[in-house]
Amino acid sequence: MVRAAPGFRHPWRGLPAGPGRLLVFGSFVNSVGSGLWLPANLLYFTQEVGLPAAQVALSMSTAGVIGLFGSSVIGRAIRRCGARRTLIVLSVLQTMVVASYSFVTTFALYLPLVILAIFAGRSGQVCRNVLAAVAASGEETARLQAFTRSANNGGFSIGVATSGLLMHLSAMSPFLVLIAGNALSYVATALAAARLPRRFDQELASGKSKGRRSSVLRDLPFVTVTALTLVLCMRDALLFVGLPLWVTQHTAAPRSLVAVLILVNTVMCVLFQVRASRGTGDLRGGARALRRSGFALAAGCLAYWAGAAGGAAAASVLLLCGVVVHTLGELWQAAGAWGVSFSLSPKEQLPDYQAFFSLTNVGRDVLGPVVVTAVVAWEGGWGVLALAFCGCALACPLAVRWAESTQLARSQEAGLAKAAP
């Protein structure tokens, strides 16, 4: 039996038991299914179904916007039915939608299915965030989310690799197998959610009777923190959209380096996300992590920018250093966002606050690709983006302190109102 070297701490040691482990398992299986289908998605609908690539791209963009903003209203369903039951329903819906892909023959059938799929996926993530806050508290919530994100990255990588092998080795069309695998992953997700304690739904539903619900939009400090986090969330577009374009069009580095850079990012996310989440379970810790994230992402941008000035070897070294620092920023951003968003969410309004905070995905999926493409096209774009990340790094702690003081003032007002005769 091979033993770990002294002092080595396995990244999965301390995996939560009970409900926490079920949440991690459900997310892992869900990510395997997503990884199975993502490489085949465009190929299936364009080559097998025969839809024009422009229609498929337009449908996915439309569905992405609807899914992002549609998830902001899922809080109402969670408060009414509970996050556990809502996640089960959404997983069953995803199973039915994915299975229906095999019957798509026209654009009119494809568009509503892809809208439903993306809406259910975004809303399901809100449910998992709420369940994590119910299953744990404080530092343990951040740790649970860190395990979940590591599982997501690992599961997605396994799914992508399996999909690639099937498409490469299969003599027949592998698409029906991939559709079935993706659908089964949602079945497993629903079964894992069904095994969670039913009291989770009761705890969330108990918030319905605590008076009139105030709008999240009235909580300006929380809206500000969300907006700053949205900018930091452009880091994914930076890696998956901007960096491949930059490497191939503006540096002397070999094109094959793009795959290496993404692999380095994925491995680091799997191995170090739990460690990066330490000390981020409260407002102060979360704010520090967001500040470090902004500075790290800025440093990564400058390293990418410098990669255009040297030869192949120098460019490769600078790009590798840049992606390592970039990934540290990604790890800190994810951990800090958990700590801040959970700490600032009133318990009775947890679903609404988490649904609103999910709009940070706009930075990743909508604004990010547009901004990053412009950055790559303009020689000084990396410097501007670095300044934007530095600005967020400086502003995040201030916004969090503003939110903390506002939260304290509201608690004192509520206490005085309750004590009044």
N, C-alpha and C positions, 0 to 999 in steps of 0.2 A: 504494500500500500504506500502510495506516494504522499508524503506529508508536506504541508506548506512550510516554507522557510520561516525561521523565527522572525517575529515582527510583522509578517505579512498578514493583512486582514482581508479575508475574502469579501468582495463587494456585496455578496448576498447574505452574509452572516447577519443575523438579527431580523430576518424576514418575519413580518408580523404573522401571528397565528390567528385562527378563527376568521372573523369577517374581513380583516385586513388581507389575509392570504387569499380569500375568495375574490376580493377586488383586484388584487394583483394578477391572479390567474385569469380572470375574465378579461382584463385588459390585454394580457399576453396573447390569449387565443384570438381576440378581436384583431390584434395587430398582425398576427400570422396570416389571417384571412385577407386583411387589407394588402399585405405584402404580396400575397399570391396573385391578387387580381390587378394591382396597379400596373405592372409591366405589360399585361395583356389587354388592358382596358381599351386603349386607342386602337390597337391592332384588331381586336375582335370586331368592334363596331364599324371599322373602315374596311377591313379585308373580308370578314365573314358575312357581316350583315349588309355591307355595301353602302353605308352612309358616307357622304362627303366629309372629309376631315374638317372643313370649315364649320359644318353644322355641329359636329361632335364638340369641337373646341368652343363654339358659341354656347352650346347647351351646358357644358361644364362650367363656363364662366358665369352664366346666368344662375345656374344652380348653386354655385359657390356663394354668390352674393345673397341669394334668397336664404340659403342655409345659415350663413353667418348672422344675418339680421333676424331670421326666423327663430334662431336659438334663444334670442333675448326674451321671447315670450314664453319659453318653456317653463319658466319659474312658476307661472300660474298653475300649470298641470302638476308640477311637483308638489306645490302646497296643497292642492286638492286631493291628489291620489298618493303622494309619497314618491320619493326618488327611486326606491326599489321597484315598485310596481310600474312606474313610468319607464324605467330602463328595460324591464321585461317586455313591455309593449313595443318599445322602439326596436329592440333586438328582433322580435318576431316580425315587425314590419320590414326591417332590413333583410331578413331571411326571405320573405315573400318577394321583395323587390329584386334581389339578386337572382333568385330562381326564375323570375320573369324575364331576365335578360335573354334567356335562350329562346323566347318567343317574339323578340323584337324584330320587326321587318321594316318599319318606317320611322321617320323622324318624329311623327306625331305620337308614336308609342314610346320612343326613347326619351323625349324631353321630360314628361311627367315622372318617369321612373328615376331618372338621374336627380331630379329635384328632390323627390322623396328620399332617395338614398343619402344625399348630402345633408338634408335637413335632419334625418334621423341620426346620422353620425355625429353632427355637431351637438345636437340635443342630448345624445347619449353621453357625450363627454361632460356636459354640465351635470347630468345625473351622477356620474362617477365622482366628480369633484364634491358634490354635496354629500354623497355617501361617505367619502373619505373624511369629511369634517364631522360627520355623525359618528363614524366608527372610532375616531381618535380625537385628540385635542392637543393644541399647542405644538410643541416640538414633535410629538408623535404623528401629527397630521402631515407635517412637512416631510418627515421620514417615510411615511406611507406613500405619499405622492412621489417621492424620489425612487422608491422601489418600483412603483407603477411605471414611471417614465423609463427606468432602465429596462423593465420588462417589455415596454412598448418598442423601444429601439431594438432589443434583441429579437423579439418576435417578428417585427417588420423585416429585419435582415434575413431571418430564416425563411420567411415567406417569399421575399424577392429572389433569394438564391434558389429555392425550390421551383418557383415559377420559371426562372431562366433555364434550369435543367430540364424541366418538362417540355418547354418549347423547343429546346435544342435536341433532345433525345427522342421525342415522340415522333413516330412515323405518321401517325394520324393527328388530326386536329386536337390539341390539348385543351381547347377553350372550355368545353363542357365539363372537363375534370376540374379546371380552375374555378369555374362558376360554382360547381358543387362544393369544392373545398371552402370557398368564401362563404357560401350559405351555411355550411355546417359550423363555421367559426361563430356565426351569430347565434346559432342554436346553442352552442356551448356557452356563449356569453349570457344568454337568457337563463340557462340552467344554473349557472354560477350565481346570477342575481337572485334567482328564486330561492337559493339556499341561504341567503342573507337573513338575519333575524327580522321578523315582521315588525318588531318594535321600532325599527328605523323609520318606517312609514308613519307610525303613530307619533314619534317625536317631532317629525317635521309637520305633520298635520296639526299638532297642538298649537302651532303659531297662528292658526286661522282665527282663533277666538280672542286674540289679544289686541283688539281695537282696530281702528282703521289703518290700513297700510299706507305709509307714505311712499312717494315715488323715489326711486334711486336717483333720478335726475336732479332731485333737490339737494342731494348730498354732494355739493360741489367739490369738497376735498377728495372724495372717492372717485368722482368723475375725472378729476385732475390726475390722480394716481393711475387710473385706467388709461388715460390718454398718453402719459409718459411711458407706461409699460407697452402700449401699442407700438410706439416708435422702436423700443428695444426689440420687439418681436419681429422686426424686419430682418433679424439675423438669419432666419431660415432662407429667405429669398436671396440674401447676400451669398450664402453658401451654394444653394442649388441652382440659382439663376445667374447671378452676377459673376461668381468666380469662374464657372466654365467658360463664359463669354470672354472674361478678362484673360484667362490663361491662354486660350486659343487665338485671340485676336491681338493682344497687346504685349505678350511676353515671349521670351525665347524658350520657355519650358516646354517639354514634350506634352502632347495632348493626353497621353496616358496618365500624366500626373493628376488629372482631375479625379479619376477613380480613386487614386491613392489618398488624395485630400479628403474625399467624402468618407473613405474607409477609416481614416484616422479620427475623424469627427465621430463616427458611429461607435467605434471601439471605446473612445474616451467617454462618451455619454453612457454607455453600458457599465463601464467599470467605475466611474467616479461620480455619478450623479448623487448617490447616497451620501458619500463623503462631503460633497459640495453643499448638501442640505443641512449640515450640522450648524446649530446655532441660528437657524433662520425661522424658527417656529413662532416668533413674536414680531411685533412691529419694528423694534429697533434692529433686530437681526435681519429681518427681511429688507429693511431700508439699506443696511450696509451691503447686503448682497447685490441689490439693484445698483448701488453706486459702483461697486467693483465691476459689475457687468458692463456698465456704460463705458468705463475707462478701458476695460479689456477689449471690448468690441471696437473702440476707437483705435487702440494699438494694432488690432488685427487689420483694420482698414489701411493704416499707414504702411504696414508690412506688405500688404497686397500691392499698394501703390508703388512701393520701392521695387517690387519684383519686376517691373517693366524696364528698369534701368540697366540691369546686368545681363550677362550671358545665360546660357541654359542652366549651368550649375548654380550660379548665384541666385538666379530667379527661383529655382526649385527649392533652395534652402530658405529663402525669404518667404516663399509661399507656404512651405511646411511650418515655419515658425509662426506665420500669420494664422494658419488654421488651428494650431495648438492654442494660441492666445484667444482666438475667436471662440473656440469650443469652451474654454474656461468661462468666457463671458456668457455663453449660452447656458452653461450649468448654473452659474450664479443667478442669471435672469430667471430661470425656471424656479429655482429654490426661493428666491426673494419674492417672486410673484405669489407663490403659494402662501408664504408667511404673511405678507401684507394683505392679500385679498381675503384670507380667512379671518385674520384678526380684525379687519375693519367691517366685516359683515355681521350685523345684528343677528342673533340666533333665530328670532322669529321671522326675519326676512332673508335668511341664508340663500334660499333658491333664487330670489330675485337679484340679489347682489352677485351671486356667482354667474347667473345668466348674463347680466350686464357686463361683468368682467370678461366673459368669453368673447366680447367684441374686440379684445386685443388680437384675436385671430385676423381681424381686418388688416393689421400691419403685416401679417405673414402672407395672407392669401390674396389680398386686393391691392393695397398700396405698395407692399414690398416689391413685387415684380416690376411695377411701373417705375418706382424710384430707382431701383438698382439698375435697370436697363439704361436709364438716363445717366446714372453715375458712370457706367462703363463707357458710354458714348462720349463723355466729356472728360478731358484729361485731368482736370482738377476736381472731379466729382468725389473721389475718395477722401480728399481733404475736407470737403463740405460735410460729407457723411460722418467723418470722424468728429468734427465739431458738434454735429447734432447729437451724437452719442455722448460726448463729454457734457453737453448741456443737460441731457437727461440724467447723467450721473450726478451732477451737482443739484439738480432740481428735485430728484426723487426723495432724498432725506427731508428736504424742506416741506414737500407736499405731504409726506407721511406724518411729520410733526404737526402740521396744520390739521390733518385728519384726526390725529390722536387727541389734540386739544379740543377739537369740535366734538369728538365722541365723548370725552370726559365731561364737557359742559352739558351735553344732552343727558348724560347719566345723572348728573347732579340735579338738573331740572326735573327729571322724572322722579328722583328720590324726594325732592321737595314737594312735588305735586301729590305723591302718594302719602306723604306725611301730613299734608294739609287736611284739616278737619272738613 
